[in-house]
Amino acid sequence: MAVAAATRPDLIDRLAAQTAVRESDQLLRRLRTIEHADGPWLQIGDQRLLSFCSNDYLGLAQHPQLVAALKRVASDEGVGSTSAHLICGHRAEHAELEEALALWTGRDRALLFSTGYMANLGVLQTLLAKGDMCVQDKLNHACLLDGARLSGAALKRYPHADLAAAARQLASAGDAAALLATDGVFSMDGDVAPLRELAALCRREHSTLMVDDAHGLGVSGEHGAGSVLAVGLSQHEVPLLMATLGKALGCSGAFVAGPAALIEGLIQFARPYIYTTAMPPALAAAALAAVQLAQSETWRRDKLSALIARFRRGATELGLPLMASTSAIQPLLLGQAETALAATQALQVQGLLVSAIRPPTVPAGQSRLRITLSAAHEEAHVDRLLAALESLPLSRTDS
Ligand SMILES: *Cc1c(COP(=O)(O)O)cnc(C)c1O
């Protein structure tokens, strides 16, 4: 016993070795502390940077109505919900927000989770079990993959948006229950999943379709109801709809919307719902204000679309390596991690904050700048970004 224990690895030493490898591969992540945010302007140390990295697509994160709702409920109810939803944490503000989200997305009911990560773990772990099949797009968000792994179901990942491969994988499930999960708008590529085709495939294969619309809600579709509604898919066709409150809605948290039987089952069995503190009621009130603004202020989506078009036009003229995205996520594919990192650093010198996305977040050789646009930006901001990109030694498609 004692001999075996003496050779037992120290866990923190082992972790430190993994970190050292990441550093020598030039893939180390570094935290940046933002001292102050003022719309798209961020203060970091003594530098004021124009940011193109946030997911605040509609520019709502600092909206006075959200701030007022947060303050009002915090004054009346305090900060913490004091407990999980099923004990005494479920407040009127949560209930009201859930109703508004269900109505907006055209679903029977909605259920709040503290984060999108937990919502996806909760749905997949609750619905799937060993012996089932989970089929996913290779570029799905990490938490969808983690949820499937936790569930014990067999996980198959099809090449990005490859319908034929998805069909083969579902067909291979035999009599097993099967779920196909996809991002609505892909978080690192910005393109939209072939949702209609996937819905038709799931209908043919008697499989359940789940769409994670973290980057679609608020931005796509009439009244911003998201990419599923944008192509007119009903609750029958997409029974599992998940989206976050932390992106276009400018808050934090997430929800799952769908048939009443799904929501009731999640309340009973979803561990990341049951065993965690409910989000602060003041945050739910702020999110409700955000939902109302996202629905009614169409100009935010119109402005964002115009900025996206302006950026793509300018980047095309410059021959920059744009990807096939029409969303607010406009990556420039640079290839090597060092190239992406050098571009980020050069942009920062020019007062612009743009994140480099490197492996393992994206496959090796597909490092990129992930540029995100927001209704909080102005045309002059986009022009400034284009001018800075023009000055970088990036590979051009045509110049
Ligand atoms: C951000 C994101 C999540 C996680 O949501 P959080 O609320 O930030 O935990 C899930 N899925 C996708 C596609 C995302 O982009």
PDBQT file of the ligand as one rigid body, heavy atoms in Angstrom, charges set to zero:
ROOT
HETATM    1  C1  LIG A 401     -22.682  30.818 -24.546  1.00  0.00    +0.000 C 
HETATM    2  C2  LIG A 401     -23.271  29.546 -25.000  1.00  0.00    +0.000 A 
HETATM    3  C3  LIG A 401     -23.795  28.621 -24.099  1.00  0.00    +0.000 A 
HETATM    4  C4  LIG A 401     -23.598  28.772 -22.616  1.00  0.00    +0.000 C 
HETATM    5  O1  LIG A 401     -24.434  29.742 -22.096  1.00  0.00    +0.000 OA
HETATM    6  P1  LIG A 401     -24.019  30.451 -20.719  1.00  0.00    +0.000 P 
HETATM    7  O2  LIG A 401     -25.281  31.058 -20.256  1.00  0.00    +0.000 OA
HETATM    8  O3  LIG A 401     -22.958  31.419 -21.063  1.00  0.00    +0.000 OA
HETATM    9  O4  LIG A 401     -23.544  29.357 -19.814  1.00  0.00    +0.000 OA
HETATM   10  C5  LIG A 401     -24.434  27.519 -24.595  1.00  0.00    +0.000 A 
HETATM   11  N1  LIG A 401     -24.532  27.302 -25.909  1.00  0.00    +0.000 NA
HETATM   12  C6  LIG A 401     -24.028  28.152 -26.819  1.00  0.00    +0.000 A 
HETATM   13  C7  LIG A 401     -24.164  27.851 -28.279  1.00  0.00    +0.000 C 
HETATM   14  C8  LIG A 401     -23.365  29.294 -26.381  1.00  0.00    +0.000 A 
HETATM   15  O5  LIG A 401     -22.829  30.120 -27.272  1.00  0.00    +0.000 OA
ENDROOT
TORSDOF 0
